Amino acid sequence: MADFTYLLRPKVFEDFVGQPHLAAQGSSLRRLLQNQEMPHAFFYGPPGCGKTTLARIIASELDAPFYEFNATSLKIDQLRKIFSQYENALQKPLIFIDEVHRLAKNQQEVLLPVMENNSCLIIGASTENPYFSLTAAMRSRSMLFELKAHTDEDLRALANRACDREGLSLDEEAMKYLVISSNGDARSMLKLLEFVSVDNKEISLKDLKSLRPYSLNDGTGEASVHYDLISAMIKSIRGSDPDAAVYYLARLIEGGENPAFIARRLVILASEDVGNANPQALTLCTSTMTSVAQIGYPEARIILSQAVIYLSASPKSNSCYNAINQAQEAIREGQILEIPKTIQQNNKDYLYPHNFGGWVDQEYLSKNLHFVEFKPIGYEAKMGEWLQKIRENKGNNERR
């Protein structure tokens, strides 16, 4: 059986699909390569967006020996052997490390000397932003490049390329499902096409759904009716219309939507639109997310229905959403306040609220800023009333 991902992997930039900000002629990355000034780099982005392929093309452009590792199985001795081999060589190798966010600190420390003296070119790849897993020393010696999920147009071009090469035929309905259900992941799309074409060159929607019954989508792909349905469900819940919300949920399920994606959207909505008007909503939706991940369809539809109806019938408040937006905006505008000394760590003048019946009047912000507005809705009304009550009684606190 032909390995589509291997056969269709581009070897030059001209055949590379997507990532024009990195791969197009005239991009900063291409200019660095053309000037033989390629820095140590870490690529991050979703699965199947071309990180490994891009590293291989760079190695080819530089005419550099290419060594590929995965951080989960990388041995330090393997690296040292390569370093020793090229210690006095005129040509420096490109060492590619996948899952780079899993590099241990001692592995990163072994890489530092060769990054410093440029005896090897280090390129890493990760589905997570490696900024948070790399040491400051690694970050200061390298550049981070973000790759995006492939667009529907990118995937369609790759699918057509595969069909032309292998003599496959897909009708428009099948092509649309192949592309949209792959969620920007070229590898996943080509693998599905590879296995569905083992004994059939004329591929139908039914053939594709027999191997991929629902979408891999997690909400980051191109806009389509698929996203209009998600939007309609969310807005129906926000508008407290359970019948409409369940209808759009059913449309999503029948359309093959990944239950995990629906559940994640409900968790977000529980905080953004229900919030402290009904704090149990977040707990229920978090349980929903865990449950559908373990159970899957068809039973997951019942769990999702319960969560959708519960959210629709819950009181609504967006005060938490508004508060964090306003607080972040204040910081971006330069409101970087000095922390009052009494609440800095190990300050003996700090007043421990539990010694004063649960609350004591003391300074927490060095400037009077106000972000949180408690709405008179559901449980949030009780929270606002409690805070108002203790503030009205300030000065009456006694040490206990």
Secondary structure, DSSP 4 states (H G I P E B T S, - for coil): ---HHHHT--SSGGG--S-HHHHSTTSHHHHHHHTT-PPPEEEE-STTSSHHHHHHHHHHHHT--EEEEETTT--HHHHHHHHHHTTT-SS--EEEEESGGG--HHHHHHHHHHHHHTSSEEEEEESS-GGGTS-HHHHHTSEEEE-PPPPHHHHHHHHHHHHHHHT-EE-HHHHHHHHHTTTT-HHHHHHHHHHHTSS-SEE-HHHHHHH--S----S-S--SHHHHHHHHHHHHHHTT-HHHHHHHHHHHHHTT--HHHHHHHHHHHIIIIIGGGSTHHHHHHHHHHHHHHHH-TTTHHHHHHHHHHHHHTS----HHHHHHHHHHHHHHTT--PPPPGGGSTT-TT---GGGGTT-----S-SS--------SSHHHHHHHHHHHHHHHTTT-----
